[in-house]
Amino acid sequence: MLKLNDPLPRYLLENRQIWTTVVYTALFSLVFILVSVPFSNNAWFALGASQAFFYTIIFILVAASVVIVSRMLLSRCRGLQHFTLLHFILWVIAEVVLVSLLYTFFTYEGVRLGIITPEAWDGAAVFLGAVVYSAVCLCVPYFILSLHFALQDKDNTIRLMNYGNVVSDTPAVPYNDNRITLFDNNGVLKFSISSDNLYFIESDDNYIKAWYMDSAGEMKQYMLRCRLKTVEDSFADSELVRCHRKYIVNIRKVSILKSEKEGYKIDFDIDSLDSIPISKTYEQAVLARFNSR
């Protein structure tokens, strides 16, 4: 179970999950508003050809834009090493407060312009009511989708580790036959290679690139749709070692570990391969594995 100071799982910050959340939240909010407006004292949303209806549309578009911009900024936090669950919760609370302030401002301007005719203007009551509505409209779909993404991620990990269902001329066992076997997010076997020929695996958004030496002695790469975290979890006790948020290296293929001003870097005995950085988060683990080879 995640704790507040644990790093936020990357599957909540990937582009596909971000946009799925935006679309699902918009649909959920629209349905919730249409159902609940008749029972609210402070809601002024209106349907039909009226001035209040067009005012409603403008507010919805502006509020949706705020959420979209917020989610786009949130997706950029994938690169932060210390973006935790607590930071994510505070971000969501900030979204709720911002949308509530926006609703309060629109209500005030609507009353001033004569578009909205409430019985009496009470800014505090309007804001508190908006907080309740915004919390339901944002937090409920966020929570549901977070559970969905977590289950999906766990399912992908299980699929990657389930070698018993692989059709092959030899049993596809990850370590006993000294092979690295990779599945895509749908559990389909895509890549199988001797660990002697695999150099490193690189993250590329929702995809990974496996860099390997083919039978002709040429360095090549193979791309498949899979998360680097899934590979890390599935091969935790193998020669594959996480050294950076973007890289997993085959520690047996590392020829040089060099210390530079910005930190340690990994070199392979291949001129065509660039050095791979080691981030502070993984530095001690990589050094320990390198020294114990």
Protein Blocks (a to p, Z undefined) as FASTA:
>chain_A
ZZfklccdfklmgmklmmmmmmmmmmmmmmmmmmmmmmpfkbcbdedjdfklmmmmmmmm
mmmmmmmmmmmmmmmmmmpmklcfklmmmmmmmmmmmmmmmmmmmmmmmmmnomaccfbd
cfklmmmmmmmmmmmmmmmmmmmmmmmmmmmmmmmmmmmmmmmlpccfbdcdfklnopac
dddfkopafbdcdfklpmbdcdehjaccdddddfkopacdddddddfklmmmmmmmmmbd
cfbfkbccdfklpmbdcddfkbccdddfbfklccddddfklmmmmmmmmmmZZ
